[in-house]
Amino acid sequence: MDTATRDVVSPLWNGWHHIEWRQAHQRVRRLQVRIAKATKECNWRKVRQLQRLITRSTSAKAIAVKRVTSNRGHKTPGVDGETWSTPETKWQAVLSLRVRGYKAKPLRRVHIPKANGGKRPLGIPTMRDRAMQALHLLALEPVSESTGDLNSYGFRPNRSTKDAMAQCCNALSRPSSPQWVLEGDIRGCFDNINHEWLIKHVPIDRNMLRQWLKAGVVDTGQLFPTTAGTPQGGIISPVLANLALDGVEELLRERFARRRKVNFIRYADDWIVTGDSKETVESAKRLIRAFLIKRGLELSETKTRITHISEGFDFLGWTFRKFGGDWRMVPSKGSKKRLYAKVREVVRKHRTSKQISLIAELNPILRGWAQYHKNVSATRTFNQMDHMVWQALWRWAQRRHPTKGKRWIKARYWSRKGSRVCDVNYFDRSATIKMTGWVG
């Protein structure tokens, strides 16, 4: 009997603080490697056996509970109002994660603002449902990673938007690169995925998956049924969405010859397709539309467009474009507008606060935006945003001291470093924010 099996039968821990996390991760990792190997060999019977083994492992249960009690939403309860905040409740949660007798509870509906001004509905599962999803995700992720599209980068371990940006550069920056781009977006991807397709094709315990998909939603005290889509807020939902969208890249590779220069790059439900002509990308669009219909999805006509590389296109907050033979990647206009709107909102909220409070909230926003865009041609954009944020801060300082002159305000909040005036919003190429000159 191997180590992972012994862990299922006779765990050696008797409390949350007694868990050996390094051993737990090693045991789960070994099982995941075996699942991935069986998936590559298309040995689905062995995959199911190993998945049952990992979902009954105490090590996997402990890792699942740790994940849901240490992420950003660990203080947000579900419909039962329960959170696991003590070592005792966490250990009891590990012992309670059993498939037999489990029944998923409805989701708690909350609405968060979207970038376009609308609101995105989120479904908040209970802590136990989240932990069960995290547990089964440990068994599902090796399969999804083994069968996923090569150039899919969203919601996958050790992949990010920077990888998608680098692939765009590889596909489009050379002199012989394709000149036409299909920008794609799926309308309500998470909300419209066909449940029956997921239950039939996702290699996971179907009874568990059906419970999560059909659990229902509680909104304003009323229970509403869920007939399609995956809950935005569930830990396993991004992987389910990826599994529903995987296969487009292979489909395009089979249908188009290499000389057509068709490349597919996807991040979550945003994607692009390149081609040597407008007719090529139009054909790709028809294929993808038919592919999505089988999964209950459709393209967003307002966000799906065909452009020439000389006109440029926006993808993941960057604008990609060719000027003659020069390849350019710069922060998109939409990204700059969102940053400035967020800065204005923070400054407005701190109209009467001390500058130290304003600095504490602005710095993570500015530093994060600068870090995200520092690998593209952003010097001019950084200077532009630096000036715009400085103007917002100057208006904030003038409002605090309406009877004081400009020189007094400048001496109070700003100081000179070398040849320039420094303040909280200074961008530089190392993506650090200078705070010299501010009086705390």
Secondary structure, DSSP 8 states (H G I E B T S, - for coil): --HHHHHHHS----SGGG--HHHHHHHHHHHHHHHHHHHHTT-HHHHHHHHHHHHT-HHHHHHHHHHHTTSTTTT---TT-----SHHHHHHHHHH--STT-----EEEEEEE-TTS-EEEEEE--HHHHHHHHHHHHHHHHHHHHHS-TTB-TT-TT--HHHHHHHHHHHHSSTTS--EEEEEEBTTHHHH--HHHHHHHS-S-HHHHHHHHTS-EEETTEEE---SS--TT-TTHHHHHHHHHTTHHHHHHHHS-GGG--EEEEETTEEEEEESSHHHHHHHHHHHHHHHHTTT--B-TTT-EEEETTT-EEETTEEEEEETTEEEEEE-HHHHHHHHHHHHHHHHHTTTS-HHHHHHHHHHHHHHHHHHHTTSS-HHHHHHHHHHHHHHHHHHHHHH-TTS-HHHHHHHH-EEETTEEE-TTB--TT---B-TT---
